[in-house]
Amino acid sequence: MSSPTPKKSCNWPVTLLLFIGAVIFILGVLYITLVVALKDTTQMARVLSLPHPFVFQNFAEAWKMTDYPRKFLNTLIITVICLPFTLVTNSAAAYAITRNRNRSKFFNLVYYYFISAMFIPFQVLMLPLVKQASFFHLDNILGITFLYIVFGLPMNTFLYCGYVRSLPKSIEEAALIEGLNPIQTFIRIVFPIMKPIHSTVAILSVMWTWNDFLMPLLLLTKADNQTLQLSQYVFQTQFSTNYNLAFASYILVLFPVVLVYIFFQRWIIAGVTNGAVKS
């Protein structure tokens, strides 16, 4: 006779506190952002109150002041170009390192060289990066896209190497028997198998390149090359900040990311969960 299955208990007070905290710190911030974006300057004294009347003109003014179409296009170009090159180059590097670490001191050294870069703060590299980027003419949209691919290599190598180690070598041995060389094996067999970790790296890469502020601030000095994040500076003057227009602009910057999440949430969640666990 089987023993009865124990009932799972739920700590409702703790669950309720966590829910209230999530509402306050997540939905509360979104609420403040939205109501401030819909107010005029005379209503700033009462931040939590609903706007009366609703000033939708703030979004049109923010769109115009930030030159939204051009800045959106610049950010989109950087993100779209960076993503496929990041997936292909970083996964190929991690595959070569993982499969050769045990028999080559060089690849083992390269692995630790990449991983060590994760522990170097970006602030240490800022001044040398600015000088070298100017010398090699990388202070433009294509140049900063290349730098995003390079600077993402340490973290992505760590993720890809962990996933490649979980793949059975018998698949590659079978491909070798069929007459495929290592490059063909990677392109035709290994790269498609890595779809779960590709999803995880893609999410991290898109969120980083879209939301990054510091690297564009250092390198993109020309107004025509600036991204959406840099355009937020236009609302801050020497003596004051136009908070209503600034918050309206923040919503315009956030809106494309929210749309991407709504339409691709199934693949995003699957990529995070599958990429985090070895198969």
Secondary structure, DSSP 4 states (H G I P E B T S, - for coil): -PPPPPPPP--HHHHHHHHHHHIIIIIHHHHHHHHHHT--GGGTT-SSSPPSS--THHHHHHHHHTTHHHHHHHHHHHHHHHHHHHHHHHHHHHHHHHHHGGG-HHHHHHHHHHHHGGGS-HHHHHHHHHHHHHHTT--SHHHHHHHHHHHTHHHHHHHHHHHHTTS-HHHHHHHHHTT--HHHHIIIIIHHHTHHHHHHHHHHHHHHHHH--HHHHHH--SGGG--TTGGGGGGB-SS-B-HHHHHHHHHHHHHHHHHHHHHHHHHHHHHHHHHHS--
